[in-house]
Amino acid sequence: MSTPISARPPASTRKQTLTTIVLALIILVPCLLGFGNKFKEFILLFRGDVDGVFAITPIMNYLLASLGFFCLFLWAILQGMFRDLEQPKKTMLENERMLDDED
């Protein structure tokens, strides 16, 4: 009889975590810098030109929506939802096998 799928040791999680962090920094840091630069330009436009005031409301909406998604992302990380992405698939297959054995 083979070893149950859930009893196998996980892959190198430290290497995966480090890779995820590096890729996130490579992608997110330039995005953050670009968005911060544009936001600074809009704030300067808001202070100096009445015609540019229309741009502040959409930027604030984007910031608040992004903050909400970021909070959900942090909550998912703290709850451990990204620790083992393969486990739900394995559990589903095990449940399917158990249901087939009952018939």
N, CA, C and O of each residue as an XYZ file, in Angstrom:
412
protein
N       0.846     -1.169      0.000
C       0.000      0.000      0.000
C       0.893      1.234      0.000
O       1.921      1.253      0.677
N       0.519      2.248     -0.740
C       1.357      3.445     -0.866
C       1.130      4.397      0.305
O       0.143      4.299      1.035
N       2.075      5.317      0.456
C       1.992      6.313      1.520
C       0.880      7.308      1.189
O       0.779      7.745      0.043
N       0.048      7.676      2.158
C      -1.011      8.668      1.889
C      -0.392      9.978      1.415
O       0.713     10.346      1.812
N      -1.117     10.650      0.578
C      -0.614     11.893     -0.006
C      -0.321     12.928      1.069
O       0.667     13.655      0.970
N      -1.167     13.006      2.100
C      -0.982     14.024      3.135
C       0.223     13.740      4.031
O       0.668     14.636      4.748
N       0.773     12.498      4.009
C       1.902     12.159      4.872
C       3.247     12.511      4.243
O       4.276     12.444      4.917
N       3.256     12.881      2.975
C       4.508     13.235      2.319
C       5.011     14.589      2.828
O       4.212     15.487      3.092
N       6.325     14.736      2.965
C       6.844     16.013      3.436
C       6.681     17.094      2.363
O       6.775     16.798      1.172
N       6.435     18.349      2.777
C       6.272     19.434      1.810
C       7.600     19.759      1.132
O       8.670     19.434      1.647
N       7.515     20.399     -0.020
C       8.722     20.816     -0.743
C       9.439     21.887      0.068
O       8.936     22.337      1.098
N      10.592     22.285     -0.392
C      11.391     23.250      0.366
C      10.637     24.574      0.449
O      10.665     25.380     -0.481
N       9.978     24.779      1.557
C       9.154     25.976      1.727
C      10.000     27.227      1.885
O       9.578     28.316      1.494
N      11.174     27.084      2.446
C      12.033     28.257      2.609
C      12.441     28.820      1.248
O      12.432     30.034      1.045
N      12.794     27.940      0.326
C      13.185     28.369     -1.010
C      11.996     29.005     -1.735
O      12.154     30.020     -2.414
N      10.819     28.415     -1.594
C       9.625     28.967     -2.222
C       9.280     30.330     -1.642
O       8.914     31.248     -2.376
N       9.395     30.462     -0.329
C       9.101     31.731      0.316
C      10.064     32.810     -0.145
O       9.650     33.928     -0.447
N      11.337     32.482     -0.200
C      12.340     33.444     -0.651
C      12.096     33.854     -2.102
O      12.207     35.032     -2.442
N      11.768     32.895     -2.949
C      11.478     33.197     -4.352
C      10.261     34.107     -4.465
O      10.268     35.051     -5.255
N       9.225     33.838     -3.692
C       8.021     34.662     -3.717
C       8.326     36.080     -3.274
O       7.856     37.036     -3.892
N       9.104     36.230     -2.217
C       9.443     37.560     -1.719
C      10.269     38.328     -2.743
O      10.025     39.512     -2.976
N      11.241     37.664     -3.354
C      12.084     38.335     -4.353
C      11.244     38.778     -5.551
O      11.372     39.913     -6.011
N      10.388     37.893     -6.058
C       9.544     38.257     -7.192
C       8.569     39.375     -6.824
O       8.322     40.271     -7.631
N       8.020     39.327     -5.624
C       7.113     40.391     -5.186
C       7.842     41.723     -5.135
O       7.296     42.744     -5.552
N       9.070     41.726     -4.630
C       9.828     42.975     -4.576
C      10.179     43.480     -5.969
O      10.115     44.681     -6.234
N      10.550     42.562     -6.860
C      10.895     42.969     -8.224
C       9.690     43.587     -8.932
O       9.846     44.522     -9.717
N       8.515     43.081     -8.665
C       7.309     43.587     -9.322
C       6.710     44.769     -8.581
O       6.357     45.772     -9.200
N       6.591     44.664     -7.260
C       5.852     45.667     -6.502
C       6.615     46.968     -6.270
O       6.007     48.038     -6.271
N       7.917     46.904     -6.074
C       8.667     48.130     -5.789
C       8.604     49.113     -6.959
O       8.311     50.286     -6.726
N       8.863     48.699     -8.212
C       8.716     49.673     -9.306
C       7.286     50.191     -9.453
O       7.077     51.363     -9.764
N       6.302     49.314     -9.229
C       4.906     49.759     -9.302
C       4.615     50.801     -8.235
O       3.968     51.813     -8.502
N       5.092     50.548     -7.035
C       4.883     51.496     -5.942
C       5.571     52.826     -6.227
O       4.998     53.886     -5.975
N       6.781     52.779     -6.747
C       7.490     54.018     -7.076
C       6.769     54.798     -8.175
O       6.626     56.017     -8.081
N       6.317     54.101     -9.208
C       5.587     54.772    -10.282
C       4.285     55.380     -9.796
O       3.961     56.519    -10.132
N       3.533     54.616     -9.000
C       2.270     55.138     -8.485
C       2.519     56.299     -7.536
O       1.794     57.293     -7.569
N       3.541     56.183     -6.686
C       3.868     57.271     -5.762
C       4.264     58.535     -6.493
O       3.900     59.636     -6.080
N       5.011     58.387     -7.580
C       5.400     59.543     -8.370
C       4.183     60.218     -9.000
O       4.061     61.443     -8.966
N       3.295     59.429     -9.565
C       2.072     59.988    -10.154
C       1.201     60.645     -9.079
O       0.624     61.708     -9.310
N       1.107     60.019     -7.919
C       0.304     60.598     -6.847
C       0.898     61.927     -6.391
O       0.165     62.879     -6.122
N       2.227     61.989     -6.305
C       2.885     63.250     -5.948
C       2.585     64.329     -6.988
O       2.322     65.478     -6.633
N       2.622     63.962     -8.276
C       2.295     64.923     -9.326
C       0.860     65.425     -9.200
O       0.595     66.611     -9.397
N      -0.078     64.511     -8.867
C      -1.466     64.933     -8.700
C      -1.631     65.863     -7.503
O      -2.393     66.827     -7.568
N      -0.927     65.581     -6.420
C      -1.000     66.463     -5.249
C      -0.445     67.840     -5.596
O      -1.033     68.854     -5.222
N       0.675     67.886     -6.303
C       1.232     69.177     -6.714
C       0.282     69.906     -7.658
O       0.139     71.126     -7.581
N      -0.368     69.157     -8.548
C      -1.352     69.740     -9.445
C      -2.540     70.275     -8.661
O      -3.075     71.335     -8.985
N      -2.948     69.554     -7.642
C      -4.073     69.970     -6.803
C      -3.759     71.277     -6.079
O      -4.628     72.139     -5.948
N      -2.538     71.425     -5.616
C      -2.156     72.637     -4.880
C      -2.039     73.854     -5.787
O      -2.296     74.978     -5.356
N      -1.648     73.634     -7.050
C      -1.340     74.787     -7.874
C      -2.349     75.111     -8.953
O      -2.426     76.269     -9.365
N      -3.123     74.164     -9.433
C      -3.989     74.402    -10.578
C      -5.389     73.888    -10.285
O      -5.576     72.725     -9.927
N      -6.364     74.767    -10.440
C      -7.749     74.394    -10.154
C      -8.263     73.374    -11.169
O      -9.126     72.562    -10.835
N      -7.759     73.399    -12.383
C      -8.227     72.475    -13.416
C      -7.836     71.023    -13.132
O      -8.463     70.111    -13.671
N      -6.830     70.787    -12.311
C      -6.380     69.434    -12.043
C      -7.020     68.783    -10.837
O      -6.694     67.642    -10.509
N      -7.933     69.486    -10.162
C      -8.554     68.965     -8.941
C      -9.368     67.700     -9.221
O      -9.495     66.846     -8.343
N      -9.913     67.570    -10.413
C     -10.739     66.400    -10.749
C      -9.982     65.085    -10.589
O     -10.600     64.037    -10.404
N      -8.665     65.128    -10.659
C      -7.871     63.896    -10.629
C      -7.684     63.343     -9.220
O      -7.303     62.181     -9.076
N      -7.935     64.119     -8.191
C      -7.697     63.671     -6.812
C      -8.709     62.599     -6.391
O      -8.328     61.617     -5.754
N      -9.970     62.767     -6.731
C     -10.994     61.808     -6.298
C     -10.741     60.396     -6.836
O     -10.799     59.450     -6.051
N     -10.463     60.201     -8.128
C     -10.185     58.829     -8.581
C      -8.942     58.230     -7.927
O      -8.909     57.038     -7.619
N      -7.933     59.052     -7.718
C      -6.716     58.538     -7.078
C      -7.015     58.089     -5.652
O      -6.524     57.042     -5.230
N      -7.797     58.842     -4.907
C      -8.151     58.440     -3.546
C      -8.987     57.159     -3.563
O      -8.823     56.295     -2.702
N      -9.881     57.041     -4.542
C     -10.660     55.798     -4.659
C      -9.755     54.605     -4.922
O      -9.933     53.546     -4.320
N      -8.781     54.766     -5.820
C      -7.838     53.684     -6.109
C      -7.020     53.325     -4.881
O      -6.773     52.150     -4.607
N      -6.601     54.351     -4.140
C      -5.812     54.089     -2.930
C      -6.623     53.313     -1.897
O      -6.129     52.347     -1.314
N      -7.851     53.729     -1.673
C      -8.680     53.050     -0.672
C      -9.019     51.617     -1.105
O      -9.001     50.702     -0.282
N      -9.324     51.421     -2.387
C      -9.610     50.060     -2.868
C      -8.358     49.190     -2.768
O      -8.439     48.029     -2.365
N      -7.210     49.742     -3.131
C      -5.954     48.992     -3.034
C      -5.629     48.655     -1.587
O      -5.145     47.561     -1.299
N      -5.889     49.581     -0.680
C      -5.653     49.324      0.731
C      -6.534     48.184      1.233
O      -6.086     47.353      2.022
N      -7.783     48.141      0.779
C      -8.680     47.052      1.163
C      -8.188     45.699      0.671
O      -8.195     44.722      1.421
N      -7.759     45.638     -0.597
C      -7.226     44.384     -1.133
C      -5.932     43.989     -0.436
O      -5.686     42.805     -0.206
N      -5.106     44.971     -0.101
C      -3.859     44.679      0.609
C      -4.154     44.114      1.997
O      -3.476     43.190      2.447
N      -5.164     44.664      2.679
C      -5.546     44.137      3.997
C      -6.059     42.700      3.877
O      -5.737     41.859      4.716
N      -6.851     42.413      2.847
C      -7.314     41.039      2.635
C      -6.149     40.099      2.345
O      -6.136     38.959      2.809
N      -5.173     40.578      1.577
C      -3.988     39.777      1.266
C      -3.200     39.471      2.535
O      -2.781     38.333      2.745
N      -2.995     40.483      3.385
C      -2.283     40.260      4.648
C      -3.048     39.296      5.549
O      -2.448     38.438      6.197
N      -4.365     39.436      5.589
C      -5.176     38.536      6.404
C      -5.016     37.094      5.917
O      -4.890     36.175      6.726
N      -5.020     36.896      4.589
C      -4.862     35.545      4.036
C      -3.486     34.981      4.375
O      -3.361     33.793      4.672
N      -2.461     35.816      4.334
C      -1.114     35.350      4.696
C      -1.072     34.957      6.161
O      -0.534     33.906      6.509
N      -1.638     35.800      7.027
C      -1.610     35.513      8.467
C      -2.446     34.290      8.827
O      -2.161     33.628      9.824
N      -3.467     33.978      8.041
C      -4.293     32.793      8.288
C      -3.665     31.524      7.715
O      -4.187     30.428      7.920
N      -2.548     31.666      6.998
C      -1.851     30.506      6.455
C      -2.432     29.968      5.166
O      -2.217     28.803      4.834
N      -3.155     30.783      4.438
C      -3.810     30.299      3.227
C      -2.846     30.058      2.070
O      -3.230     29.444      1.074
N      -1.611     30.523      2.177
C      -0.645     30.326      1.101
C       0.455     29.352      1.492
O       1.443     29.222      0.769
N       0.309     28.675      2.602
C       1.353     27.745      3.048
C       1.426     26.500      2.192
O       2.514     26.093      1.783
N       0.292     25.893      1.915
C       0.285     24.665      1.118
C      -0.842     24.753      0.096
O      -1.985     24.405      0.392
N      -0.518     25.211     -1.087
C      -1.523     25.406     -2.129
C      -1.990     24.097     -2.753
O      -3.044     24.050     -3.387
N      -1.217     23.046     -2.578
C      -1.553     21.760     -3.187
C      -2.488     20.922     -2.316
O      -3.122     19.997     -2.823
N      -2.590     21.220     -1.031
C      -3.361     20.385     -0.114
C      -4.849     20.280     -0.470
O      -5.395     19.178     -0.404
N      -5.540     21.383     -0.849
C      -6.962     21.222     -1.201
C      -7.184     20.239     -2.349
O      -8.158     19.487     -2.346
N      -6.288     20.245     -3.319
C      -6.405     19.315     -4.446
C      -6.254     17.877     -3.949
O      -7.010     16.992     -4.351
N      -5.281     17.652     -3.078
C      -5.041     16.310     -2.556
C      -6.207     15.836     -1.691
O      -6.607     14.674     -1.756
N      -6.744     16.740     -0.886
C      -7.884     16.388     -0.036
C      -9.091     16.018     -0.884
O      -9.804     15.063     -0.575
N      -9.320     16.776     -1.958
C     -10.438     16.466     -2.840
C     -10.278     15.077     -3.461
O     -11.241     14.314     -3.538
N      -9.065     14.754     -3.902
C      -8.835     13.437     -4.499
C      -8.992     12.318     -3.473
O      -9.521     11.255     -3.797
N      -8.542     12.542     -2.253
C      -8.715     11.544     -1.195
C     -10.191     11.344     -0.877
O     -10.638     10.210     -0.702
N     -10.951     12.431     -0.800
C     -12.394     12.318     -0.545
C     -13.093     11.576     -1.676
O     -13.988     10.768     -1.432
N     -12.691     11.847     -2.897
C     -13.268     11.153     -4.052
C     -12.968      9.654     -3.979
O     -13.835      8.829     -4.270
N     -11.742      9.306     -3.592
C     -11.357      7.901     -3.472
C     -12.177      7.217     -2.370
O     -12.625      6.083     -2.541
N     -12.372      7.913     -1.232
C     -13.167      7.345     -0.145
C     -14.622      7.143     -0.581
O     -15.225      6.121     -0.253
N     -15.181      8.088     -1.303
C     -16.557      7.948     -1.767
C     -16.690      6.804     -2.766
O     -17.692      6.090     -2.760
N     -15.693      6.626     -3.618
C     -15.726      5.522     -4.565
C     -15.599      4.164     -3.846
O     -16.202      3.178     -4.268
N     -14.831      4.124     -2.788
C     -14.672      2.872     -2.035
C     -15.929      2.479     -1.283
O     -16.149      1.295     -1.030
N     -16.761      3.453     -0.918
C     -18.009      3.167     -0.194
C     -19.042      2.488     -1.083
O     -19.902      1.759     -0.589
N     -18.964      2.720     -2.389
C     -19.963      2.155     -3.309
C     -19.812      0.688     -3.490
O     -20.578      0.075     -4.233
